[in-house]
Structure formats: structure tokens, C-alpha cells
Amino acid sequence: MERSEALRQVVLELGHIPLWPGEFQGLLRSIYRMLRVNSLGTKKPGSAGAVLHRCIAILWRDVPSAEVSYDRTFFDG
């Protein structure tokens, strides 16, 4: 997948991770963008849900009590 296509896809997927409520939503979105673009450019791409859960694990490693929200139907469905 070309970089421009990957970026477009990530922007669409970020629409399912709200900017608020929650103080860690911005951090979650930043981590997701970085890891998701990377996953779309490799030979073994991960699903959007797998990448999101990896991002949440990274966030919870540093802030165990962080509350995050996302479209569970889109990412887990």
C-alpha cells in the first residue's frame, strides 16, 4: 500500500477514536497513528483492532488507570 493510501485509511480509522472525553485520548490517537501507518507498510500488516489493542497496552503500561474510549463495534467487531 502506498503511503498516501495508508495515511487516508488511518485518518478514516481515527474517526472511530474520539478526541474526548478523557485526558489520554490524544495520546492514544497519536500512538495509534504511528503504529497503524507502520503496520500498513510492512509485509505482515496487523488489523486495526490488533493495532489499537497494542496501543492501549502501551498506554496502560505507563498509566494503568487511564480510561480510553473507542468504537468497539468498529475495532472489535
MDAnalysis code that builds the backbone (N, CA, C; Angstrom):
import MDAnalysis as mda
import numpy as np

u = mda.Universe.empty(231, n_residues=77, atom_resindex=np.repeat(np.arange(77), 3), trajectory=True)
u.add_TopologyAttr("name", ["N", "CA", "C"] * 77)
u.add_TopologyAttr("resid", np.arange(1, 78))
u.add_TopologyAttr("resname", ["MET", "GLU", "ARG", "SER", "GLU", "ALA", "LEU", "ARG", "GLN", "VAL", "VAL", "LEU", "GLU", "LEU", "GLY", "HIS", "ILE", "PRO", "LEU", "TRP", "PRO", "GLY", "GLU", "PHE", "GLN", "GLY", "LEU", "LEU", "ARG", "SER", "ILE", "TYR", "ARG", "MET", "LEU", "ARG", "VAL", "ASN", "SER", "LEU", "GLY", "THR", "LYS", "LYS", "PRO", "GLY", "SER", "ALA", "GLY", "ALA", "VAL", "LEU", "HIS", "ARG", "CYS", "ILE", "ALA", "ILE", "LEU", "TRP", "ARG", "ASP", "VAL", "PRO", "SER", "ALA", "GLU", "VAL", "SER", "TYR", "ASP", "ARG", "THR", "PHE", "PHE", "ASP", "GLY"])
u.atoms.positions = np.array([
    [0.843, -1.168, 0.000],
    [0.000, 0.000, 0.000],
    [0.897, 1.243, 0.000],
    [0.541, 2.204, -0.829],
    [1.320, 3.440, -0.894],
    [1.076, 4.278, 0.350],
    [2.047, 5.114, 0.656],
    [1.974, 5.929, 1.875],
    [0.721, 6.806, 1.904],
    [0.387, 7.440, 0.790],
    [-0.786, 8.324, 0.772],
    [-2.069, 7.535, 1.041],
    [-2.158, 6.327, 0.505],
    [-3.324, 5.478, 0.759],
    [-3.381, 5.072, 2.228],
    [-2.224, 4.729, 2.775],
    [-2.163, 4.330, 4.180],
    [-2.592, 5.477, 5.084],
    [-2.125, 6.673, 4.788],
    [-2.496, 7.834, 5.604],
    [-3.992, 8.112, 5.525],
    [-4.572, 7.973, 4.339],
    [-6.020, 8.164, 4.198],
    [-6.791, 7.136, 5.027],
    [-6.346, 5.899, 4.982],
    [-7.013, 4.849, 5.744],
    [-6.913, 5.125, 7.244],
    [-5.745, 5.547, 7.694],
    [-5.558, 5.827, 9.120],
    [-6.436, 6.991, 9.561],
    [-6.555, 8.017, 8.732],
    [-7.420, 9.154, 9.069],
    [-8.863, 8.688, 9.225],
    [-9.322, 7.816, 8.344],
    [-10.682, 7.279, 8.459],
    [-10.851, 6.469, 9.747],
    [-9.849, 5.672, 10.074],
    [-9.917, 4.855, 11.285],
    [-9.866, 5.718, 12.541],
    [-9.108, 6.816, 12.499],
    [-9.035, 7.706, 13.659],
    [-10.388, 8.334, 13.970],
    [-11.270, 8.376, 12.994],
    [-12.620, 8.859, 13.238],
    [-13.388, 7.990, 14.227],
    [-12.892, 6.790, 14.487],
    [-13.533, 5.870, 15.423],
    [-12.880, 5.902, 16.806],
    [-11.900, 6.801, 16.973],
    [-11.278, 7.027, 18.281],
    [-11.507, 8.499, 18.608],
    [-12.453, 8.799, 19.497],
    [-12.794, 10.202, 19.752],
    [-11.655, 10.981, 20.403],
    [-11.662, 12.294, 20.167],
    [-10.672, 13.174, 20.783],
    [-10.928, 13.339, 22.278],
    [-12.139, 13.201, 22.689],
    [-12.524, 13.346, 24.089],
    [-13.750, 12.486, 24.336],
    [-14.250, 12.234, 25.486],
    [-13.739, 12.702, 26.770],
    [-12.561, 11.857, 27.211],
    [-11.809, 12.381, 28.100],
    [-10.663, 11.664, 28.641],
    [-9.366, 12.361, 28.309],
    [-8.506, 12.429, 29.306],
    [-7.255, 13.144, 29.111],
    [-6.229, 12.358, 28.298],
    [-6.452, 11.074, 28.078],
    [-5.470, 10.258, 27.366],
    [-5.881, 9.931, 25.934],
    [-7.001, 10.461, 25.473],
    [-7.467, 10.179, 24.117],
    [-6.473, 10.672, 23.065],
    [-5.920, 11.855, 23.271],
    [-4.952, 12.396, 22.315],
    [-3.711, 11.528, 22.217],
    [-3.249, 11.055, 23.361],
    [-2.078, 10.179, 23.379],
    [-2.391, 8.855, 22.685],
    [-3.566, 8.309, 22.962],
    [-3.974, 7.063, 22.298],
    [-4.016, 7.250, 20.789],
    [-4.587, 8.350, 20.327],
    [-4.676, 8.621, 18.895],
    [-3.286, 8.778, 18.269],
    [-2.381, 9.430, 18.977],
    [-1.021, 9.620, 18.456],
    [-0.291, 8.290, 18.306],
    [-0.387, 7.467, 19.337],
    [0.266, 6.156, 19.285],
    [-0.355, 5.314, 18.169],
    [-1.688, 5.358, 18.070],
    [-2.380, 4.574, 17.042],
    [-1.920, 4.986, 15.647],
    [-1.856, 6.288, 15.404],
    [-1.461, 6.768, 14.074],
    [-0.079, 6.248, 13.700],
    [0.859, 6.363, 14.627],
    [2.224, 5.933, 14.349],
    [2.290, 4.425, 14.076],
    [1.691, 3.629, 14.956],
    [1.777, 2.180, 14.798],
    [0.963, 1.673, 13.615],
    [-0.175, 2.299, 13.361],
    [-1.033, 1.830, 12.257],
    [-0.407, 2.113, 10.898],
    [0.160, 3.302, 10.727],
    [0.835, 3.599, 9.455],
    [1.972, 2.607, 9.247],
    [2.696, 2.321, 10.316],
    [3.791, 1.364, 10.227],
    [3.269, -0.027, 9.865],
    [2.149, -0.430, 10.440],
    [1.628, -1.773, 10.165],
    [1.121, -1.903, 8.731],
    [0.682, -0.812, 8.149],
    [0.189, -0.873, 6.772],
    [1.325, -0.916, 5.757],
    [2.521, -0.607, 6.179],
    [3.642, -0.589, 5.252],
    [4.540, -1.802, 5.344],
    [4.182, -2.776, 6.160],
    [5.029, -3.950, 6.332],
    [4.447, -5.146, 5.591],
    [5.214, -6.207, 5.571],
    [4.758, -7.419, 4.892],
    [3.704, -8.172, 5.703],
    [3.692, -7.959, 7.014],
    [2.728, -8.645, 7.874],
    [1.855, -7.611, 8.579],
    [0.907, -7.021, 7.860],
    [0.086, -5.989, 8.490],
    [-0.844, -6.568, 9.552],
    [-1.039, -5.788, 10.597],
    [-1.986, -6.181, 11.632],
    [-3.330, -5.535, 11.356],
    [-4.362, -6.077, 11.942],
    [-5.683, -5.480, 11.772],
    [-5.762, -4.197, 12.588],
    [-6.748, -3.378, 12.276],
    [-6.935, -2.127, 13.012],
    [-7.170, -2.424, 14.489],
    [-7.958, -3.444, 14.781],
    [-8.236, -3.805, 16.165],
    [-7.001, -4.272, 16.911],
    [-6.183, -5.083, 16.258],
    [-4.961, -5.573, 16.896],
    [-4.011, -4.423, 17.204],
    [-3.899, -3.488, 16.274],
    [-3.027, -2.331, 16.489],
    [-3.569, -1.479, 17.630],
    [-4.878, -1.255, 17.665],
    [-5.463, -0.449, 18.736],
    [-5.220, -1.091, 20.099],
    [-5.400, -2.390, 20.201],
    [-5.188, -3.062, 21.486],
    [-3.720, -3.010, 21.898],
    [-2.826, -3.026, 20.945],
    [-1.406, -2.849, 21.259],
    [-1.160, -1.439, 21.799],
    [-1.813, -0.452, 21.205],
    [-1.679, 0.936, 21.665],
    [-2.204, 1.094, 23.084],
    [-3.330, 0.474, 23.359],
    [-3.904, 0.548, 24.703],
    [-2.963, -0.108, 25.710],
    [-2.363, -1.224, 25.348],
    [-1.415, -1.895, 26.239],
    [-0.209, -1.000, 26.519],
    [0.275, -0.305, 25.503],
    [1.398, 0.620, 25.689],
    [0.996, 1.738, 26.640],
    [-0.177, 2.297, 26.439],
    [-0.666, 3.378, 27.295],
    [-0.850, 2.888, 28.726],
    [-1.462, 1.733, 28.904],
    [-1.707, 1.199, 30.245],
    [-0.420, 0.795, 30.954],
    [0.621, 0.484, 30.205],
    [1.903, 0.171, 30.835],
    [2.417, 1.381, 31.612],
    [2.236, 2.568, 31.032],
    [2.713, 3.794, 31.674],
    [1.684, 4.405, 32.619],
    [0.403, 4.269, 32.291],
    [-0.674, 4.853, 33.102],
    [-1.756, 3.784, 33.281],
    [-1.587, 2.909, 34.273],
    [-2.520, 1.792, 34.429],
    [-3.980, 2.196, 34.620],
    [-4.221, 3.369, 35.146],
    [-5.603, 3.782, 35.415],
    [-6.220, 4.594, 34.277],
    [-5.521, 4.718, 33.166],
    [-6.015, 5.535, 32.048],
    [-7.299, 4.942, 31.474],
    [-8.301, 5.802, 31.332],
    [-9.551, 5.387, 30.703],
    [-9.532, 5.834, 29.249],
    [-9.855, 4.918, 28.362],
    [-9.870, 5.234, 26.931],
    [-11.225, 4.843, 26.353],
    [-11.604, 5.533, 25.306],
    [-12.841, 5.164, 24.622],
    [-12.563, 5.056, 23.129],
    [-13.274, 4.135, 22.512],
    [-13.153, 3.922, 21.073],
    [-14.401, 3.190, 20.604],
    [-14.594, 3.149, 19.326],
    [-15.750, 2.486, 18.728],
    [-15.517, 0.974, 18.764],
    [-16.088, 0.341, 19.762],
    [-15.866, -1.095, 19.945],
    [-16.435, -1.923, 18.788],
    [-17.507, -1.469, 18.200],
    [-18.084, -2.187, 17.064],
    [-17.113, -2.203, 15.894],
    [-16.459, -1.090, 15.639],
    [-15.530, -0.994, 14.518],
    [-14.261, -1.804, 14.776],
    [-13.653, -1.642, 15.948],
    [-12.361, -2.270, 16.213],
    [-12.459, -3.710, 16.702],
    [-13.507, -4.046, 17.429],
    [-13.616, -5.391, 17.996],
    [-14.599, -6.277, 17.238],
    [-15.384, -5.649, 16.361],
    [-16.437, -6.385, 15.669],
    [-15.928, -7.196, 14.571],
])
